[in-house]
């Protein structure tokens, strides 16, 4: 159960990266995003948003790990996440709309303490998956400073290694709009002095309703 202490609350963050097959028709990409977002109505889901990864700068391609879409959701505790994962509606969406077009998936979960009530009104998210050489909790503070640049919404050690492909630390940042996002190249450059980081994936996506069913942003030239 989530606990609230002095204006904060404990939650579980759930992040999934999808690599959609290149030949997938646009309408099937849109349908996947739409059906994933419909899962926000399930009991126990505090927040859920899926969408296409932004492709604004060349560094977005470089740091994406080939993943094309993102889902981020929040739960009061691990039991809430487990109930969501096992819910028939979730299983149906995965079987009918995700598996037929996704050639790869990476998922991470971590516990975090965030501001209460949960933030709303943000227009874009940055999700960073890190693969660290040593104990991620040991260098948590330095990682947050160097990887996020600004104070992130949350950061934590992944507790679900099964689909994480060795990535063991996640960071989530929320900003007011897509225009407020910094070039991921700046973030990548800050890692040069951190020998603990073996590799990372950075995905940005719009979290406002106006982009809920769009599959990809246009690139800046």
C-alpha positions as CSV (number, residue, x, y, z in Angstrom):
1,X,0.0,0.0,0.0
2,X,1.2,3.5,-0.8
3,X,2.3,5.6,2.1
4,X,2.1,9.4,2.4
5,X,4.6,11.3,4.5
6,X,5.0,15.1,4.7
7,X,3.7,15.9,1.2
8,X,5.2,12.8,-0.5
9,X,4.0,9.3,-1.3
10,X,5.5,6.0,-2.2
11,X,4.7,4.5,-5.6
12,X,5.8,2.0,-8.1
13,X,7.0,3.2,-11.5
14,X,6.5,0.9,-14.5
15,X,8.2,1.6,-17.8
16,X,8.0,-0.4,-21.1
17,X,10.0,0.3,-24.3
18,X,8.6,-1.2,-27.5
19,X,10.5,-1.7,-30.8
20,X,7.8,-1.9,-33.5
21,X,8.6,-3.7,-36.7
22,X,9.7,-1.3,-39.4
23,X,7.2,-2.6,-41.9
24,X,4.2,-2.1,-39.5
25,X,1.3,-0.1,-41.1
26,X,0.7,3.2,-39.4
27,X,-2.8,2.3,-38.4
28,X,-1.6,-0.6,-36.4
29,X,0.9,1.6,-34.5
30,X,-1.9,4.0,-33.7
31,X,-4.1,1.2,-32.6
32,X,-1.5,-0.2,-30.2
33,X,-1.0,3.2,-28.6
34,X,-4.8,3.8,-28.3
35,X,-5.4,0.4,-26.7
36,X,-2.5,0.8,-24.3
37,X,-3.8,4.2,-23.2
38,X,-7.3,2.7,-22.6
39,X,-5.8,0.6,-19.8
40,X,-5.5,3.7,-17.6
41,X,-9.1,3.0,-16.6
42,X,-8.2,-0.2,-14.8
43,X,-8.6,-0.3,-11.1
44,X,-5.3,0.5,-9.3
45,X,-3.7,2.4,-12.1
46,X,-2.7,5.9,-10.7
47,X,-1.4,7.1,-14.1
48,X,-0.7,5.6,-17.5
49,X,0.5,7.1,-20.8
50,X,1.8,5.4,-23.9
51,X,3.1,7.1,-27.0
52,X,5.7,7.2,-29.8
53,X,9.2,8.1,-29.0
54,X,10.2,11.6,-30.2
55,X,12.7,11.9,-33.1
56,X,13.6,15.5,-32.9
57,X,17.4,15.4,-32.8
58,X,19.9,12.9,-34.3
59,X,20.8,11.9,-30.7
60,X,17.2,10.6,-30.2
61,X,18.0,8.0,-32.8
62,X,21.5,7.3,-31.4
63,X,20.3,6.8,-27.8
64,X,17.0,5.1,-28.4
65,X,18.4,1.6,-28.5
66,X,16.1,1.1,-31.5
67,X,13.0,1.4,-29.4
68,X,10.1,3.3,-31.0
69,X,7.3,3.6,-28.4
70,X,7.1,4.1,-24.6
71,X,4.6,3.3,-21.9
72,X,4.9,4.7,-18.3
73,X,2.4,4.0,-15.6
74,X,2.2,4.3,-11.8
75,X,0.8,2.2,-9.0
76,X,0.5,2.4,-5.2
77,X,2.5,-0.7,-4.6
78,X,3.9,-3.9,-6.2
79,X,0.6,-5.6,-5.7
80,X,-1.1,-3.0,-7.8
81,X,1.4,-3.5,-10.6
82,X,0.9,-7.3,-10.4
83,X,-2.9,-6.9,-10.6
84,X,-2.5,-4.7,-13.7
85,X,-0.2,-7.1,-15.4
86,X,-2.5,-10.0,-14.8
87,X,-5.8,-8.2,-15.7
88,X,-7.6,-9.8,-18.6
89,X,-7.9,-6.5,-20.4
90,X,-4.1,-5.9,-20.2
91,X,-3.4,-9.5,-21.4
92,X,-5.8,-9.0,-24.3
93,X,-4.2,-5.8,-25.4
94,X,-0.7,-7.3,-25.3
95,X,-1.8,-10.4,-27.3
96,X,-3.9,-8.6,-29.9
97,X,-2.2,-5.2,-30.4
98,X,1.4,-5.4,-29.1
99,X,2.9,-8.8,-29.8
100,X,1.9,-8.9,-33.5
101,X,3.9,-5.8,-34.3
102,X,6.6,-5.5,-31.6
103,X,9.9,-7.2,-32.3
104,X,11.5,-6.3,-29.0
105,X,10.4,-5.1,-25.5
106,X,12.3,-3.8,-22.5
107,X,10.5,-3.3,-19.2
108,X,11.7,-1.9,-15.9
109,X,10.0,-1.2,-12.5
110,X,11.2,0.7,-9.5
111,X,9.9,2.0,-6.2
112,X,10.0,5.8,-5.7
113,X,8.9,8.5,-3.3
114,X,7.3,11.4,-5.2
115,X,5.4,14.6,-4.4
116,X,1.8,14.1,-3.2
117,X,-0.6,14.5,-4.8
118,X,0.8,13.1,-8.1
119,X,1.9,15.7,-10.6
120,X,-0.4,16.6,-13.5
121,X,-0.2,18.9,-16.4
122,X,3.2,17.9,-17.7
123,X,3.4,17.7,-21.5
124,X,6.5,15.5,-22.0
125,X,8.5,12.8,-20.3
126,X,12.1,11.6,-20.5
127,X,12.8,8.0,-19.5
128,X,16.4,6.9,-19.0
129,X,17.3,3.2,-18.6
130,X,20.8,2.7,-17.2
131,X,23.0,-0.4,-17.2
132,X,25.5,0.1,-14.3
133,X,28.6,-1.9,-13.6
134,X,28.3,-1.8,-9.8
135,X,25.5,-1.5,-7.2
136,X,23.3,1.3,-8.5
137,X,22.0,2.2,-5.1
138,X,25.5,3.0,-4.0
139,X,25.9,5.8,-6.6
140,X,22.3,6.9,-6.7
141,X,22.9,10.6,-6.0
142,X,25.6,11.0,-8.6
143,X,23.6,9.2,-11.2
144,X,20.6,11.4,-10.8
145,X,22.7,14.6,-11.0
146,X,24.6,13.5,-14.1
147,X,21.9,11.7,-16.0
148,X,18.9,13.9,-15.4
149,X,20.5,17.3,-15.4
150,X,17.4,18.7,-13.6
151,X,15.7,17.2,-10.6
152,X,13.9,14.1,-11.9
153,X,10.4,13.1,-10.9
154,X,11.8,9.8,-9.7
155,X,14.7,7.4,-9.9
156,X,15.3,3.9,-8.6
157,X,16.8,0.5,-8.8
158,X,14.9,-1.9,-11.1
159,X,13.3,-4.8,-9.2
160,X,12.1,-6.7,-12.3
161,X,15.1,-8.1,-14.1
162,X,13.3,-10.6,-16.3
163,X,12.6,-8.2,-19.3
164,X,15.2,-5.5,-18.5
165,X,18.1,-6.8,-20.6
166,X,20.6,-6.0,-17.9
167,X,19.4,-2.4,-17.3
168,X,19.2,-1.9,-13.6
169,X,18.4,1.7,-12.9
170,X,15.7,4.0,-14.1
171,X,15.2,7.7,-14.1
172,X,12.0,9.6,-15.1
173,X,11.8,13.3,-15.7
174,X,8.7,15.4,-16.4
175,X,8.6,18.7,-18.2
176,X,5.8,21.1,-19.1
177,X,6.1,20.7,-22.9
178,X,8.1,19.1,-25.6
179,X,9.9,22.4,-26.2
180,X,11.4,22.2,-22.7
181,X,13.2,19.0,-23.4
182,X,17.0,19.3,-23.8
183,X,18.9,17.6,-26.5
184,X,19.8,14.1,-25.2
185,X,23.3,14.7,-26.5
186,X,23.9,17.0,-23.5
187,X,22.9,14.2,-21.2
188,X,25.1,11.7,-23.0
189,X,28.1,14.1,-22.7
190,X,27.7,14.3,-18.9
191,X,28.4,10.6,-18.6
192,X,32.0,10.8,-19.7
193,X,33.3,11.2,-16.1
194,X,31.1,8.4,-14.7
195,X,32.8,5.0,-15.2
196,X,29.9,3.2,-13.5
197,X,27.7,3.6,-16.6
198,X,28.1,0.8,-19.1
199,X,25.3,1.9,-21.4
200,X,22.0,3.8,-21.4
201,X,18.8,4.3,-23.4
202,X,17.1,7.6,-23.5
203,X,13.5,8.0,-24.8
204,X,11.5,11.2,-24.8
205,X,7.8,11.3,-25.6
206,X,4.9,13.7,-25.5
207,X,2.5,12.9,-22.7
208,X,-0.2,15.5,-23.5
209,X,-3.6,14.2,-24.9
210,X,-3.0,16.0,-28.1
211,X,-0.4,13.4,-29.1
212,X,-2.0,10.3,-27.7
213,X,-2.6,8.7,-31.0
214,X,0.3,10.1,-33.1
215,X,3.0,7.6,-34.0
216,X,6.0,9.8,-34.5
217,X,7.0,13.5,-34.3
218,X,8.6,15.2,-37.2
219,X,12.3,15.8,-37.1
220,X,13.9,19.2,-36.8
221,X,16.1,20.0,-39.7
